[in-house]
Amino acid sequence: MYHDKKLQKEAMHMLKLTSRTFYIPITLLEPVLKKAVASAYLCMRAIDEIEDHHTLDSTTKQYLLRETGALLETNFDNEAYLRLVRPYRHLLPEVTVRLGDWLETCPADITGKVKESTRTMALGMADWTEKNWNIRTKEDLDDYTYYVAGLVGVMLSDIWEWRDGTKTDRDMAVAYGRGLQTVNILRNQDEDQERGVSFVPDGWTRDDLFAYAERNLALGDKYMKDLNSRSIILFCKVPLALAKKTLKALKNGREKISRNEVEETVEAEIKSTQ
């Protein structure tokens, strides 16, 4: 029991260190959902840190992602995973090295779904790493954003259904995640170009990317109409509201919104759901 509580406390601390958008909404969930969503977020964050690593070469990223995917397809042998990452431990962040711990904090009867979504994400990210994120068409952008963010929406929908039977449109769930990711792409566009990567399809302008984000965020609004739990609604509303506010700031030439704006947005959404 002490081990479980200690690990859960460490998971929430890691969540606070790694997520500007999701930490507060997760803390507002009821306890069982909080454990499940925190675990799921950290598992996917562990994978994302490999794909997005600035010094690991492409071949190493593909190897780590595919081997991790293979481990997630089974009962997940944590010792085998630690052997896999050991040669790169000095480069990888703690959230990645401790993937097995985050799986351990997940409620047992939803762990399979979390592993399945994380595995799919890992393999999709490996494929896009192999392609050097060479996005040429809208279909490419749809595919990439599905693997890195749309799957988050699908996984969340699986968790809602597991917890209280809530059924949601999975396409809308994908759009919810895709919209949040596109805001990140817009925010990091200059940085990505500096490292030789562009997530903008051929012939698209920045305005086209804004329109793509807005369309998906609008579908994210529709996604929430299927939700009936206050804590789940609040959880979904906060990242969506922050994304919309960030999008508006980017259109006005700002890089991001301030911490005060984040806090004000969260408080406003909490009041609106009371």
Residue, then its C-alpha position, 0 to 999 in steps of 0.5 A: m500500500y505504501h509503495d502504491k501511494k508513493l508511486q502515485k504521488e511521484a506520478m502526479h509530481m511528474l505530471k506537474l513537471t511535464s504538462r502545462t495543459f493537462y496537469i490542472p484538469i487531471t487533478l480535478l478528476e475524481p480519484v479513479l479517473k485521475k489515476a487512469v488519465a494520469s497514467a495514460y498521459l505519462c505513458m504517452r508522454a514517455i513515448d513522445e519524448i523519444e520521438d521529439h528528442h533533439t539529440l537521438d538520431s533517427t535510427t535510434k528513435q525508430y528502434l526504441l519506439r518499435e521495441t517499446g511498441a513490441l513490449l506494450e503488445t505483451n504483459f510489458d516486461n519492465e526489466a526488458y524495457l529498462r535493458l532497452v533504454r539503458p544505453y540511452r539513459h543519460l539522454l532520456p528524461e525520467v518520464t521515459v525511463r519510468l514508463g513501467d512505473w506509469l503503467e503500474t499506477c494505472p487501474a488494472d482493468i483499463t491498463g490494456k487499453v492504455k497499453e494498446s493506444t500507447r503502442t499504436m502511438a509508438l509505432g506510428m511515431a516510428d514510421w513518421t520518424e523514418k519518413n523524417w516527418n515529410i508532410r506533403t499533403k493534408e492526408d499526411l497531416d491528418d495521419y501524423t496528428y492522428y498518431v501523436a494526438g488523435l490517439v489521445g482523444v481515442m484513449l480518453s474516450d475509452i477511459w470515459e466509457w470504462r468508468d461510467g459507460t459514456k459513449t462518445d464519437r471516436d472521430m470527434a475524439v480524434a479531432y479534439g486531440r488533433g486540434l490541440q496538436t495543431v495549435n502546438i505545431l503553430r506555436n513551434q513552427d519557427e523552432d521546427q524549421e530551425r531543425g529542418v522539420s515542417f509539419v505544413p503541407d505543400g502549398w499551405t500558408r500559415d493561415d491554412l494551418f490556422a483554419y485547420a486548427e479551428r476546424n478541428l477545435a470546433l469538432g472538439d466542441k461537438y465531442m463534448k456534447d456526448l459527455n455528462s460527467r461534470s469532472i470529465i466535461l471540465f477536464c475536456k473544456v480546460p485544454l480546449a479553452l487554453a488552445k483557443k486562447t493560444l490560437k488567438a494570441l498566435k494570430n495577434g503575433r504573440e508566442k504563447i499565453s501568460r501563466n496568469e491567462v492560463e490561471e484565469t482561463v482555468e478559473a473561468e471554466i471551473k465556474s462555468t461548469q458549477 
